[in-house]
Amino acid sequence: MKSRGLLHFFREECGASLVELAVMLPLFLLLLFGAVDFGRAYYLAEEVAGAARAGAEYGAENPTDTTGITKAATDDAPDVAGLSVATPTYGCECSNGTSFTASCTSTPTCANNVVYRVTVTVSATYTPLFPWPKIPSTISLSSTAVMRSGNT
């Protein structure tokens, strides 16, 4: 009788759910933390791109105000630590995209209108929450926005 009770005990499936949970929980946590880390990296990349666009939009209205362009870019992403804005550049070009001249030192000769072109490059460094295999400990994110304004 005693051996029959022992066989019945081993045939029970009461602990099967607990074993399944113990096997699947590490995989689930790995996927969860990976999704969170990827989401943070994507958010930072979007913030950097938005800051570059904001600087370029300001530059389209005020192409020679490089200090204002830099401020517009940094103000667009105040929660990004270590945001870096390279020196914005502007120049003149024909409205069809030819004959670019840096800083508009000389106006290009065009059959079309001459317009300003502003270029803003913004960068930041992303550090993952966890050290993932085959993933660098820091990742440089950069975005460049180019915008044209009306006639010079």
C-alpha positions in Angstrom: 0.0 0.0 0.0 2.8 2.3 0.8 4.4 1.9 -2.7 1.1 2.7 -4.3 0.9 6.0 -2.5 4.4 6.9 -3.6 3.6 6.2 -7.3 0.4 8.3 -7.0 2.6 11.1 -5.6 5.0 11.1 -8.5 2.1 10.9 -11.0 0.5 14.1 -9.7 1.0 17.2 -11.8 0.7 19.7 -9.0 4.3 21.0 -9.4 4.3 21.1 -13.2 3.2 24.7 -13.4 5.9 25.7 -10.9 8.6 24.0 -13.0 7.3 25.6 -16.2 7.4 29.0 -14.5 10.9 28.4 -13.3 12.0 27.5 -16.8 10.2 30.3 -18.6 10.7 33.2 -16.2 14.4 33.9 -17.0 13.5 34.0 -20.7 10.5 36.2 -20.1 12.7 38.6 -18.1 15.4 38.7 -20.7 12.8 39.6 -23.4 11.3 42.2 -21.1 14.6 43.9 -20.2 15.7 43.8 -23.9 12.5 45.5 -25.0 12.9 48.2 -22.3 16.6 48.8 -23.3 15.7 48.9 -27.0 12.8 51.3 -26.3 15.2 53.7 -24.4 17.6 53.6 -27.3 14.9 54.3 -29.8 13.5 57.2 -27.7 16.9 58.8 -27.5 17.4 58.5 -31.2 14.1 60.2 -31.8 15.0 63.0 -29.4 18.3 63.6 -31.2 16.6 63.7 -34.6 13.9 66.0 -33.2 16.6 68.4 -31.8 18.4 68.5 -35.2 15.1 69.3 -36.9 14.3 72.0 -34.4 17.6 73.6 -34.9 17.3 73.5 -38.7 13.8 75.0 -38.5 15.1 77.9 -36.4 17.9 78.2 -38.9 15.6 78.4 -41.8 14.2 81.6 -40.3 17.5 82.9 -39.0 20.3 81.3 -41.0 23.2 83.4 -39.7 22.3 83.1 -36.0 24.4 80.0 -35.2 24.1 80.6 -31.5 20.3 80.6 -31.7 20.3 77.5 -33.9 22.4 75.7 -31.2 20.1 76.9 -28.5 16.9 75.8 -30.4 18.4 72.3 -30.8 19.4 72.0 -27.1 16.1 73.4 -25.9 14.2 70.8 -27.9 15.7 67.9 -26.0 16.2 69.2 -22.4 16.0 65.7 -20.9 18.9 64.3 -23.0 22.0 64.2 -21.0 25.2 64.9 -22.9 23.5 66.3 -26.0 26.0 67.8 -28.4 25.3 70.2 -31.2 28.1 70.6 -33.8 28.6 74.1 -35.1 25.7 74.7 -37.5 26.6 75.7 -41.0 24.7 77.8 -43.5 25.3 78.7 -47.1 23.6 79.9 -50.3 22.6 77.8 -53.2 20.4 78.0 -56.3 16.8 77.0 -55.6 17.3 74.0 -58.0 20.1 72.7 -55.6 23.2 73.6 -57.6 26.1 76.0 -57.0 26.3 75.9 -53.2 28.5 78.6 -51.5 29.5 78.2 -47.8 28.6 81.1 -45.5 27.3 83.0 -48.5 30.7 84.7 -48.9 29.8 85.1 -52.6 26.3 84.7 -54.0 26.1 81.9 -56.6 25.1 82.9 -60.1 21.8 81.2 -60.8 19.0 81.3 -63.4 16.7 80.5 -60.5 16.4 82.1 -57.0 19.1 82.0 -54.4 18.1 80.4 -51.1 19.8 79.7 -47.7 20.6 76.2 -46.7 21.2 75.4 -43.0 22.7 72.1 -41.8 22.5 71.1 -38.1 24.1 68.0 -36.6 23.2 66.7 -33.2 24.6 63.8 -31.3 24.3 62.0 -28.0 25.7 58.8 -26.4 23.4 55.9 -25.3 24.5 53.6 -22.5 22.4 50.4 -22.2 21.0 49.4 -18.8 22.6 46.0 -19.0 25.8 44.7 -20.6 24.4 42.7 -23.5 26.6 40.3 -25.4 27.9 41.6 -28.7 26.5 45.1 -27.9 29.0 47.9 -27.2 28.9 49.5 -23.7 28.1 52.9 -25.3 26.4 53.7 -28.6 26.9 57.0 -30.4 23.7 58.4 -31.9 23.8 61.3 -34.4 21.3 63.0 -36.7 21.7 65.7 -39.3 19.0 68.0 -40.5 19.2 70.2 -43.6 16.6 72.8 -44.3 16.3 75.5 -46.9 14.8 79.0 -46.4 13.4 81.5 -48.7 15.3 84.0 -50.9 18.4 85.7 -49.6 
